[in-house]
């Protein structure tokens, strides 16, 4: 049976990492919900904008596959770039859409976890002061609506590159948001916090770059699988990523990669149908 993961939040959950900056994750056992069916995962997974790119879910799923050999994992992408916490209120469209997608996926999958990353749009104007209470309402209702009372809810910190440049310049209260996220994780059952320490951004100053997204994904998985807070970067993150991503491909995966190369005009039709030995 497919195991599934719900992805919610704003653009750093959707992913804005540059696609060509990291190796492609190609794994037949990682699927994504698109057009009402499970499809083989391809990035961008969470296509909320034309600028969508690498997010944390790909390496999270690759880690899961490395440690779980008998099942598939399905990603349910519902993050929305630029969304504030108020946009996720239980009577708003984003919340309703996420519940609808998760319920649809749960017809033939078991929901294992919920991944949340949001806060840049609440990192100014004193919004951190009500962040905890609003997130608590959201999470409590989500658990009830999805019958997911004990499902791990994993939340990631905002990057410490914020408030310095580019689009992140106005996010001057990110540290206060992080304090509320950590307090929430410590006080709520089945909820786990993930540090963003040492992660870096794209030149825009607000979105995690592709390499950082890959690292963030394995930190999320560590929190999810070990059911503990990750408050410092993991040791040997590069080696861990290499082990879960750079694995031998199956024949089906090799064919899929060749199809991508042909579709993007990187090889000819003749090279596609008669690849070199």
N, C-alpha and C positions, 0 to 999 in steps of 0.2 A: 504494500500500500504506500502511496505517496505521502510523505510528511510535508507539512507546509509551514511557511513563515510569512507573517504579515509585515509589510514595510510601510510605516507612516511617518509624517513629519514634513519638513520643507526641503529645500534644494540639496542640502548636503546628505540627505537620505536618498533622494532621487539620484544624485551623482552628477557632478560637473567636471570630473577628471578628464583630461584629454586622452582620447582613445588610443592614440599611437604612442603614448608614453610608457605603457606597461605591456607585458606579454598577454596575448589573448587567453582567456579561460574557455576551454572547449571541453565539455564533459556531458556525455549523454544522460547522466543521472541527475543533472541540474536542469530543472524546467522552470518556466515562468508562465504565469497566466496572462494570456493575450487573446483577444477576440473570442473569449468564452471557452478557451481550450488550453491544455497544457502544451507548450511548445518548448523545444530545446532552447536553453538560455543563450541569449546573445546580448551583448552590451551595445547601447544602453538598455538596461532592463526596465527602468522606470522612465518611459518616454513622455515626460510632462511638458517639455519644451524642445524646440529645435536644437538648443544648446546642451541637451542631456548627454551625459557621458558615463564615465566609470564611477560607480558607487561602491559602497562597502559590502553590499549583499553578495557580490560574486565571490570574493575570497572567503566570506562567511560560509557560503554554500560549499566551496571547495574543501574547506576544513571539515565540514560535516561529512562530506562524502569520503574523505580519507579515514574517518573514524567510524563510519557506518556503511558497511559494504553491501547490505542486503536490500536497501530501499532507495527510492528516489526522493529528492527534495524539490518542492515546488515553491517558488517565490511569488508572492502576491503584492505587486507594486501599486501603492496608493499614495505615495508622497506627492506633494504639490509645492513647487518652487514659489518662494515669496510669501508663504502662508504664515500668518501670526497664530498664536495659540487661540485667540478668539475665533479664528476661522475654523478651528477644530471643535467648537462647541457642539454638544450632542444634538442640537436642533439644526445644525448647518449641513450644507451639502457634502463637504469633505468627509465628515464623520459618517454620514449616511452611506456615502459611496464605499467607504472602507468596509463597513459592516456588510453591505450587500455583496461586495467582491469576496470577502472572507467566507460568508455563508455559502456562496456559490462554490468556492473552492473546497469547502468542507463536505460537500456532497460526496466527493471521492478522495478526500485526503484527511489526515489528522493534523489539526493545528498544534504545532509544537512551541511556537514562540511569537512574540511581537517585538519588532525593532522600532525604536523611536529616536529620531534626531530632529530637534527643532529648538529655536531660541534666538537666532540672529535677529529676527524681526521683532523680538521682545527685549532686545539688548539696549534699549534706550528709553527715556521718558518715564522711568520708574516702574515699568511693567513687571519687573522682577518681584515687586511687592505682593502681587496677587497671583504669581505664576503657580505656586504650589497648590493653592486651592482650586484653580481652574484645571490643572492637570489631574488632580485627584478626582474631580467630577468626571472628567473624560475617561480615565482609566477604570474607575469603578463601573461606569455604565458599559464600557467596552467589554469588560470581563463578564458582566451580566448578559449582555446581548449575544455574546459568542460562547457562553457557557465555558469560560476560560479562567475560572477563579484561581487555578494554580499554575497556569501557563506563565513561563518566565517573560517578564516585560523588561527589556534591556534599553537603557537610555545612555546616550553618549554626550560627553561634555562639548562645549564650544571651544574652538581653537584659540590659543593664546596669541595668535597673529592678528586677531580682531582689534578694531579701534585704532589702527595704525596707518592704513593706506587704502586707496581704491574704494570699492563699494563697502568695505568693512569699516570705513573711517568713523561712521556714526554709531557703531556698535560699541559704545564706551562702557556699558554696564554688563558686559558678558561675564565678568567674574562673579557678579551678584547672581546672574542666572545660573551659573555653574554651582554656586553654593546651594541654591534652591533645588537643583537637579540632584545633587549629592544627598541633601537632606531628605528629599523625597525617596530616593532609593534606599537609604538607611532605615527609614521609618515604615515603608510599605512592604507588605509581604510579597515574596516572589518577584522582587524588583531589584535590578542590578545596574550599577553605574560603571561607565567605561571612560577612562581618561583620554584626553586628546593631547596630552603632553608630547612635545617634540614634533607634532604633525605640522605640515606647512601648506600654504595655499597656492592657488593659481596666481598669476599676476594681478587678478582683480581684487585681491585682498580679502575675499569673503568665502570663496569656495575651496574646499580641500582639493589638492592636486591628486592625480591618479595614484602615485606611489603611496601617499598618505592614506588614501581611501582603502587601498589593499591592506595596509597595516591596521587601519581602524577595523576592518572586517574581521581580522583574526583576533583582535582584542574583544570585539563583540562576541565572537564565538567562544572565547575563553570564559567570559562572564556567563554566557548562556549555558555552556556545557558543565562548568564547574560550580555554577550557581553561587558566584561570589563577585564582589566588586573588584574591578581592575583599576587600581589607583596609581600604578606606575607602568611605563611601557614594558612589554614582555622582552625577555632576553632572546636574542637570535631571531628577531622578527623576519629578517631577510631570508635566513635559512628555512624558517617555517614556511614562508610563502613559496619558496622554491620547491619544497617537498610536496605541497598540496596542489600546486599549479603545473609545474613542469614534469608531468607524469607521461608515460607512454600512451599514445592515443590508440583507441580502437579503430577498426576499419571504418566503422560508421562515422567516427569523428574525423578521420582523415578525409573521407568523402565530403563531409560537411565543410571542412576548411577549404578543400578544392573548389567546392561550389561557391563559397564566398569569394575566393580569388577570381573565379570566372565572372561572377556577378559584378565585381568591382573593376573589371577590365584589367586585371593584373596578369592573367594568362589567356591564351587563345582557346577557342573551342577545341581545337585539335589537342592542345596540351591537357585540357580537362578530360577528354574522353580517352586519351592515350598518355597517361602520365609517365614520366621517366621511371625506369625500374629502380 
